[in-house]
Every structure is written in structure tokens, then in C-alpha cells.
Amino acid sequence: ACPNCNALLDCSGGKLAFLKSLKQPQDPMALALGQEGLLQGRKVVCAGFMVRSCTVEGVDYPWGEYLLLTPDHGFLWLVESEGHWSLAEPLPAGEAPQGQADARSYTWRGQGYRRFQDVTAVVRGVWGEFYWKVELGEKAEIAEWVAPPRSLSLEVQRHKGGGAEANWTLSTYLEPGEVQAAFRLPQPLRAPANVGAFQPNPHKARLSTVGTWMALALLALLGLVMVQSLTHRGEVVWSKQVDLVEAFRSLH
């Protein structure tokens, strides 16, 4: 999909052929087509960019997906949604979770994942090169299970002539600064908005520290009470005589 003239081209037969002109808006891309980077120790190059969206309770939620080619690992997806980034890697069929697609939870590689959402993703825009003929309006059913900082997603695409194709993907949350450093971007990426679906809790370490100090304080208080109980066992702290008959009469 040409980023300049919005023409959809086909080179599967060895020759470049014009298919049709795409009527789509230009979308600002954080990465340029052909841009190279070093992401988590792997050399990657941005080959394509796609905008997809889903509608939940009448609200449209768009996100961007960058197709990254690697010399040794095939292809990866770099996904951006409201400033949140993640690296998505397709899972081979033999490594994918086993069980029902409508399961509320999965245990995969010793980690429990809970179901987060089910949406229908629609292609809204496409630029660059892809390994299949992407069409505007193309739909896929996506189910997602999360266990921060990772998520498992099952994407099912139903073909017009019948049949369906199912693919599992493992995504790992990335900080914007990691993406910026990987591609040496001159400007900082936009700050994340809201909370990401599988974003790690930024306060988890602080909560753990606070919990430790609270436990220590509770132990100290318990020790103080025990010491006071042992050292003041025979001491009278408070004494008072009460006439129950007079007290009962005063109530009536």
C-alpha cells in the first residue's frame, strides 16, 4: 500500500501490479516505513503500518500496528494504543495454549491469564508491505487474556468462501522510552493515556515496601503489648465501685 498515492499494489507474481486505489485518510506514524532499529536485541525494520479499530458500547477505539521484519525471527508486530506500546510475537501452533477458545482463564507456561475482552477488529487504514493482501474493512474476531506485563490473544479471521484462520499471539508491554531508544527517534513519544490492558502496576514496588513496613510496625506493636502485659501483670490500672441498684433506678 503506497503511502504517497494510496494505491494498493501486488508483487506476489514477481511483477508489480496495480490493484486499486485506497480511499483512506493519512495517519501520522511514529515510525517511518523502512526505518531500522534494535529492539530487545533483535534487528528489525518497519515494513508496514496498519490502523485497526473496535467498537465497544458505541465508542470507537483505534490502534496502530507496525509490521517488523527480522533477519532471523520472521516477523513481529509493534502495537501502539493510546500511547501504550507492546511487542506482539506470533506463536507456532505447537506452542499455543490448548483448550476452549471461550475459556475464562488459561494457564500457559506456568502463568495464569484471565480473560479481558472480546472484540471485532476492523482494518481502517494500511500503508507499506504485508505478507497477505490486506483489505480496508477486513474484520477479525479477537479474544484476549492478560497477565501483566503480557497478554495472549486469539485472532480468528473468517474467509468469504468459508472456513476460518486462527492465530495465537503473545504480547509484551513496552515503555515508550524503550521504543524511542530502539529506533533512535529524535522526539519523545506521546505519554500513555489511561491504563493499558496489561500494563504493569507502577505502584507495585512501592506497595510492597509499604506492606513490609506495616508488617514490621504491627510486630513491634504486638511485642510492646506483650512486654507491657508481662511487666505490669499485678498492677491495678483502673478501679471503681458501682451501685447497680441505684444505676438501674436512675435509668427509669
Beta strands, then each sheet from edge to edge (+ up, - down):
strand 1: 7-10
strand 2: 17-21
strand 3: 36-39
strand 4: 42-56
strand 5: 59-70
strand 6: 74-81
strand 7: 84-90
strand 8: 105-108
strand 9: 111-128
strand 10: 139-147
strand 11: 150-158
strand 12: 164-174
sheet 1: 1+ 2-
sheet 2: 3+ 4- 5+ 6- 7+ 12- 11+ 10- 9+ 8-
end
